[in-house]
Amino acid sequence: MKQYRITAEDFNPQGSDPTVPDCYIDPAVLHAVSTGQELPVPRKEIKSQNLGKFQIDNNIKPGTEEWFTLWFSKSNV
């Protein structure tokens, strides 16, 4: 099986902005794209600290994985 390394040079030609970092593609996403499967749904970004309102607005049920992530994730602190 061939392996490819994709870097910023693939998206940013020589001589232009050197601050563009190398890119990273999650292997699960890359596999889904290469096999024609449905891509994973990205998590919604929480913009307010009112987690109860966010839970109601996004129909997040208590006890689900999304609920635990919403209420106990360190990124919400």
N, C-alpha and C positions, 0 to 999 in steps of 0.2 A: 504494500500500500504506500502510495506517495504521501509525503507530508510537505506542507507549505508553510512558510513563515511570512506573514503579512506585516509589513512595517509602515511607518509614516511615508517612506519613499514611494509606496504604491499609491498614495493619495495626494502627496505633496511633492511636486517635481523638484529636482535639484535647483538650488538658487533662489527658492522662494522662502517662506517663513520657516526658520529652523526650530521654532518653539513647539511645533506640533509633535506630540509624543508618539511612540509606537502604540499601535492599537492592540486591544485584547478582545477576542471573541470567545464567549463561553462555549466550551465544547458541546454542551447540550443543545445550544442554539445552532451551532454550526452543523451538528448532526441532523437536527430537524430541518434545516434549510436544504441540506444536501439530499435528504431522502423525501422531501416534499411534504413533511408532516406540518401540522399546525404549530406555530411559534408559541412559546410560553407567554402568558399574559403578564406584562410588567406591573409591579405593585404601584398603587396610587400613592402619590406623595401627600403627606398630611401637612397642610399649611397652617392649620390653627391648632391650638392646644386644647380646644373643646372636643375631647375624644368622644363624649357621649353623643354630641351632635353629628360628628363624623360617622359614628357607628350607625346612627339612625339614617342619615342621608345615603349611606352606601349599603344599607340593608345587610349589615354584618350581624350574624346570629351568635349569641353567647355560647361559648364552648367550642367553637370552630377554630381551625388553625389561624384564620384571619383575625379572629377576636383576640386570641392569645398574643399574636404578633402586635396588634394595635395597643393592647393594654400593658404588655410586659416588655416591649422592645426598648432597649436602651436609647434608641434614637429619638424616642418621644419624650425623654426626660429633659 
